[in-house]
Amino acid sequence: MSHTATPVNLGTIGVFYVEGELTPEAAAEVERLGYTAVWIAGTREARLTIVERVLTATETLAVATGVVNIWHVEARAVADTYHRLEAAYPGRFLLGIGVGHRELGTDFRSPYQALVDYLDVLDERGVPKQRRVLAALGPRVLKLAAERSAGAFPFLVTPAYTRQARELIGPDSLLAVEHTVTLGDPTSTRAAGRAAIQVNLGLANYRVNLTRMGFGEDDLADRGSDALVDALVAQGDAATAAEQLRSQLNAGASHLVANAVPSADRLPILTALAPELGVAAR
C-alpha cells in the first residue's frame, strides 16, 4: 500500500451537507450546478456508505468527510474503507477526521494525543498524508494538520481567522474553510443564521476560538449578538452573499465550503449562489 498519493482535486468551491440530508440525487445536482466537492458531516459508520453512494451517483465530484469522529470510528476500519473507495473511485475521496466535542459525550482525556495516535494508525495502514485532512481551530492542531495531513478544515471562522491560519500553516497546505450562508431580507437571514449557529455556541471549543477571534462574552450570550451572526453568516441577495463568501478565499482559504441554511433549502440557495460564485453549470 502506497503512503503517497496525488491530492484530491477539491476545486475552489465545495458545499456542506449533513449525512441524513444528502441523497445521491442531491449530490448529482450539486455536481450539475458546477460545485466541485461535497463535505459530509455526521457519519459514524466505518464503511462510509453515504460517501460510496455519492461517489457512485456522480462522475467527478470530490467527496470529503467533514468529519469522521476519531472516538466513534476505529482507525483501522476507516483505513480499510479508504483503500476500498480509492480502488473504486481513484482520486476522489478525502478523509476528514476530528476529535469532536466533550459536550457530546466524547472521551476528552487527551484529545490531541488521541488524534496523533489515530494518524499513526492511518500511517501504518497506508492512508497517504495527502488524502486526509484535520478539523482544526487552535494553533496546535492547525500545525499538526500541516505536518501530518493535507491541511486543515476549520469551521465557524471569520476571514480574519483564515488569514492568521494561513500564516501559521504556510502557503502550501490545504485550508478548506466552512462558511455559513443564507439568502433573503436582513431580518430573515439574520434569524436563520442565528438559528444555524446555536449548537456551535454551546460547544466549548468553538466558544474558545471565537474568543481568540476577538468576540466577547456579550457576543456569545443570548443566542449570539448581531455582530457575531453577521461575521459568521454570509447574508443578503445572492450577489451580496457571494461577495462575503469570497472574502474567505481572499483571506487565504484554498477551498471554500458553502454551508447553506436552513438545511431544507440548501439546493435552492446553492443554485442561486452558483453563478455569483463563478461556478459553471455542467
C-alpha positions in Angstrom: 0.0 0.0 0.0 1.4 3.4 -1.0 1.9 6.1 1.5 2.0 8.8 -1.2 -0.8 10.0 -3.5 -1.8 12.9 -5.6 -4.0 15.3 -3.6 -7.7 15.2 -4.2 -8.8 17.9 -6.6 -11.3 19.8 -4.5 -11.5 22.7 -6.8 -12.3 26.1 -5.3 -15.9 25.9 -4.2 -17.5 23.0 -2.3 -20.7 22.5 -0.3 -21.5 21.2 3.1 -24.2 18.6 3.9 -25.1 16.5 6.9 -25.3 12.8 6.2 -29.0 12.4 6.9 -29.9 15.2 4.4 -27.8 14.1 1.5 -29.2 11.9 -1.2 -27.4 10.6 -4.3 -29.9 12.7 -6.3 -28.9 15.9 -4.4 -25.2 15.1 -4.9 -25.8 14.7 -8.6 -27.5 18.1 -8.7 -24.6 19.7 -6.7 -22.2 18.3 -9.4 -24.5 19.6 -12.2 -24.5 23.0 -10.7 -20.7 23.1 -11.0 -19.6 22.7 -7.4 -16.5 20.5 -7.3 -16.7 18.9 -3.8 -19.2 17.9 -1.1 -18.2 17.7 2.6 -20.4 15.3 4.6 -20.8 15.6 8.3 -22.4 13.3 10.8 -21.3 9.8 9.7 -20.4 7.3 12.4 -20.2 4.3 10.1 -16.7 2.9 9.3 -17.8 1.8 5.9 -18.9 5.3 5.0 -21.8 4.1 3.0 -23.0 7.6 2.2 -19.7 8.5 0.7 -19.8 5.5 -1.6 -23.4 6.3 -2.6 -22.4 9.8 -3.5 -19.3 8.7 -5.4 -21.4 6.2 -7.4 -24.1 8.8 -8.2 -21.6 11.4 -9.6 -18.7 11.4 -12.1 -16.1 13.9 -10.9 -17.4 15.3 -7.6 -14.8 15.1 -4.9 -16.2 13.8 -1.6 -14.8 14.6 1.8 -15.9 13.6 5.3 -16.3 16.7 7.4 -15.5 15.0 9.7 -15.2 11.4 10.9 -15.1 11.5 14.7 -12.0 9.6 15.9 -13.7 8.3 19.1 -16.6 6.7 17.1 -14.9 5.2 14.1 -11.9 2.9 14.6 -8.8 3.9 12.6 -8.0 0.6 11.1 -11.6 0.2 9.8 -11.7 3.6 8.2 -8.3 3.0 6.7 -9.7 -0.2 5.0 -12.6 1.9 3.8 -10.2 4.5 2.3 -8.4 1.8 0.3 -11.7 0.3 -0.9 -13.0 3.7 -2.1 -9.7 4.7 -3.6 -9.6 1.5 -5.7 -13.2 2.0 -6.9 -13.1 5.8 -7.3 -9.4 6.8 -7.6 -8.5 10.3 -6.6 -12.0 11.4 -5.4 -12.1 10.7 -1.7 -10.6 12.9 1.1 -10.8 11.5 4.7 -11.5 14.3 7.1 -11.1 13.4 10.8 -11.5 15.2 14.1 -11.8 14.8 17.9 -15.4 16.1 18.2 -16.7 17.8 21.4 -16.6 16.9 25.1 -20.2 18.1 25.5 -21.4 15.4 23.1 -20.1 12.5 25.2 -16.6 12.3 23.7 -13.8 11.0 25.8 -11.6 14.0 26.1 -8.9 12.7 28.5 -6.2 13.6 25.9 -7.7 14.6 22.6 -4.5 15.9 21.0 -2.6 12.7 21.7 -5.6 10.6 20.6 -5.5 12.5 17.3 -1.8 11.8 16.9 -2.3 8.1 17.7 -5.1 7.9 15.1 -2.8 9.4 12.5 -0.1 6.9 13.4 -2.5 4.1 12.7 -3.5 5.7 9.3 0.2 5.9 8.5 0.6 2.2 9.4 -2.3 1.3 7.2 -1.1 3.2 4.2 -3.5 6.1 4.1 -1.5 8.8 2.4 -0.9 12.2 4.1 -2.4 14.0 1.1 -5.6 12.0 1.4 -6.6 13.1 4.9 -7.4 16.5 6.5 -7.9 17.5 10.1 -10.7 19.5 11.7 -8.7 22.3 13.3 -9.3 25.5 15.2 -6.5 26.2 17.6 -2.9 26.8 16.6 -1.6 23.4 18.0 -3.9 21.3 15.8 -3.5 23.7 12.8 0.2 23.0 13.0 -0.5 19.2 13.3 -2.8 19.4 10.3 0.0 21.0 8.2 2.6 18.4 9.4 0.6 15.2 9.3 -2.2 15.7 6.7 -3.1 17.7 3.5 -4.2 20.5 5.7 -7.0 21.9 7.9 -10.8 22.2 7.8 -11.8 25.0 10.2 -15.5 25.6 10.9 -17.3 28.7 12.1 -14.5 31.2 11.5 -14.1 34.7 10.1 -11.8 35.8 7.2 -9.5 37.4 9.8 -9.1 34.0 11.4 -8.4 32.5 8.0 -5.7 35.0 7.3 -3.9 34.1 10.5 -4.4 30.4 9.9 -2.8 30.6 6.5 0.2 32.4 8.0 0.5 29.6 10.6 0.3 26.6 8.3 2.2 28.1 5.4 1.4 28.6 1.7 1.2 25.0 0.6 -1.2 23.3 3.0 -4.8 22.9 2.2 -7.0 25.4 4.1 -10.7 24.3 3.4 -12.9 26.8 5.3 -16.5 26.4 6.1 -18.7 29.5 5.9 -22.5 29.5 6.6 -24.7 31.3 4.1 -28.4 32.2 3.8 -30.3 34.3 1.4 -33.2 36.8 1.8 -34.0 40.0 3.6 -31.9 41.2 6.5 -34.4 40.2 9.2 -35.0 36.6 7.9 -31.3 35.9 7.1 -30.1 37.0 10.5 -32.7 34.9 12.2 -31.8 31.9 10.0 -28.1 32.4 10.6 -28.5 32.8 14.3 -30.5 29.6 14.5 -27.9 27.7 12.5 -25.0 28.5 14.8 -26.8 27.8 18.1 -25.4 24.3 18.5 -21.9 25.6 17.9 -22.3 28.4 20.5 -23.0 25.7 23.1 -19.7 23.9 22.5 -16.5 25.0 24.4 -14.0 24.6 21.6 -16.0 27.0 19.3 -16.5 29.5 22.1 -12.8 29.5 22.9 -11.9 30.0 19.3 -14.5 32.8 18.9 -12.9 34.5 21.9 -9.5 34.1 20.3 -11.0 35.9 17.3 -11.9 38.9 19.4 -15.5 38.3 20.3 -16.5 39.0 23.9 -19.0 37.3 26.3 -21.7 39.8 25.2 -21.3 38.5 21.7 -21.7 34.9 22.8 -24.6 35.5 25.1 -28.4 35.5 24.3 -28.0 33.3 21.2 -25.3 35.5 19.7 -25.0 39.2 19.0 -26.0 40.6 15.6 -22.3 41.4 15.1 -21.3 37.8 15.7 -24.0 36.4 13.4 -23.1 38.9 10.6 -19.4 38.0 10.9 -20.1 34.2 10.7 -23.0 34.1 8.2 -23.0 35.5 4.7 -26.4 37.1 4.0 -28.4 39.1 1.6 -29.2 38.5 -2.0 -27.1 36.0 -3.9 -24.6 38.6 -5.2 -24.0 40.2 -1.8 -23.7 36.8 0.0 -21.3 35.5 -2.7 -19.1 38.5 -2.2 -19.0 37.8 1.6 -18.1 34.1 0.9 -15.3 35.1 -1.5 -13.7 37.1 1.3 -12.6 33.8 2.8 -10.7 33.0 -0.4 -9.2 36.4 -0.5 -8.0 35.9 3.1 -6.1 32.7 2.2 -8.5 29.8 2.0 -7.6 27.5 -0.7 -11.1 25.9 -0.8 -14.4 27.4 0.4 -17.1 25.1 1.8 -20.5 26.8 1.5 -22.9 25.8 4.3 -26.3 26.8 3.1 -29.0 27.3 5.7 -31.7 26.5 6.5 -30.8 22.9 5.6 -34.2 22.2 4.0 -33.4 24.9 1.4 -29.7 24.0 0.6 -30.2 23.2 -3.1 -32.2 26.4 -3.9 -29.6 28.5 -2.1 -26.7 26.8 -3.8 -28.5 27.1 -7.2 -28.9 30.9 -6.7 -25.3 31.3 -5.5 -23.6 29.2 -8.2 -23.4 31.9 -11.0 -22.5 34.6 -8.5 -19.6 32.5 -7.2 -18.4 31.8 -10.7 -19.4 28.2 -10.5 -20.2 26.9 -14.1 -23.2 24.5 -14.5 -22.4 21.3 -16.4 
